[in-house]
Amino acid sequence: MVKSILATGGLFTLLLVGTACGGGGGYYRSGYYVNTPPPPPRVEYYGAPRPGYAWRGGYYTYRGNAYRWNGGRWVRPPRRGAAWVPGQWVQTPRGWQYRDGIWR
């Protein structure tokens, strides 16, 4: 019984981690597809860089049958020398899908 519970818990953890990683390339893939392409990215103006921070640009999300802009912000990188790779909308055979940005 205990082995069965441990095995099930291990499998659940493995599935949870695999889902969180998005299944490939380190990108999060949204669970939905959109038929219309996203609008062009907005031009954002931001002040001088803050020491120890990096600019994480804005991006569109899709909510309530419409694209919504999420403005960029200054964020502290997870480790020294990390660079932000922005997310992007990718056209697939099923429609447009967002792949979140990652730190490299």
C-alpha positions in Angstrom: 0.0 0.0 0.0 2.7 2.5 1.0 4.7 1.6 -2.2 1.6 2.2 -4.3 1.1 5.6 -2.7 4.7 6.6 -3.1 4.7 5.4 -6.8 1.5 7.4 -7.5 2.9 10.4 -5.7 6.2 10.2 -7.7 4.3 9.9 -10.9 2.1 12.9 -10.0 5.2 14.9 -9.2 6.8 14.0 -12.5 3.6 14.9 -14.4 3.4 18.2 -12.5 7.0 19.1 -13.2 6.6 18.2 -16.9 3.5 20.3 -17.2 5.2 23.3 -15.5 8.2 23.1 -17.9 5.8 23.3 -20.9 7.0 20.2 -22.6 9.9 21.6 -24.7 12.5 24.2 -25.1 12.0 25.5 -21.6 9.0 27.6 -22.8 5.6 27.7 -21.1 2.9 27.0 -23.7 -0.5 28.3 -23.0 -3.3 25.7 -22.9 -5.3 27.4 -25.5 -5.1 28.5 -29.2 -6.4 31.7 -30.7 -7.6 32.0 -34.3 -6.6 35.6 -34.8 -3.0 36.8 -34.8 -1.9 39.2 -32.0 -1.6 42.9 -32.7 2.0 44.3 -33.2 3.9 44.8 -29.9 3.7 48.2 -28.4 6.7 50.5 -28.1 7.5 51.0 -24.5 9.5 53.8 -23.0 11.2 53.2 -19.7 13.7 55.1 -17.6 17.3 54.4 -17.0 18.2 50.9 -15.8 18.2 50.3 -12.1 21.4 48.7 -10.8 20.9 44.9 -10.6 17.7 44.9 -12.6 16.8 43.9 -16.2 13.9 45.2 -18.3 11.2 42.6 -19.0 9.2 43.9 -22.0 5.5 43.9 -22.2 3.4 41.2 -24.0 -0.1 40.4 -25.1 -2.3 37.9 -23.3 -5.7 36.7 -24.7 -8.6 37.0 -22.3 -12.3 37.3 -22.8 -12.1 37.0 -26.6 -9.6 39.9 -26.9 -5.9 40.6 -26.7 -4.8 42.5 -23.6 -1.5 44.3 -23.2 0.6 43.6 -20.1 3.2 46.4 -19.7 6.8 45.7 -19.2 8.7 46.2 -15.9 12.0 46.1 -14.2 12.8 42.8 -12.6 15.7 41.3 -10.7 17.3 38.4 -12.7 17.3 35.0 -11.0 21.1 34.9 -11.2 24.1 37.0 -12.2 24.6 37.2 -15.9 21.1 35.9 -16.8 19.5 37.4 -19.9 15.7 37.6 -20.5 14.5 36.0 -23.7 11.0 37.5 -24.4 7.9 35.4 -24.9 6.2 35.2 -28.3 3.1 34.3 -30.1 3.7 31.4 -32.4 1.4 30.3 -35.3 0.7 26.6 -35.3 -1.6 24.4 -37.3 -4.2 24.8 -34.5 -3.9 28.6 -34.3 -1.8 31.1 -32.4 -0.2 30.0 -29.1 1.8 32.0 -26.6 5.1 30.8 -25.4 6.3 32.6 -22.3 9.7 34.2 -22.0 12.6 32.6 -20.1 15.8 33.5 -18.3 18.9 32.1 -20.0 
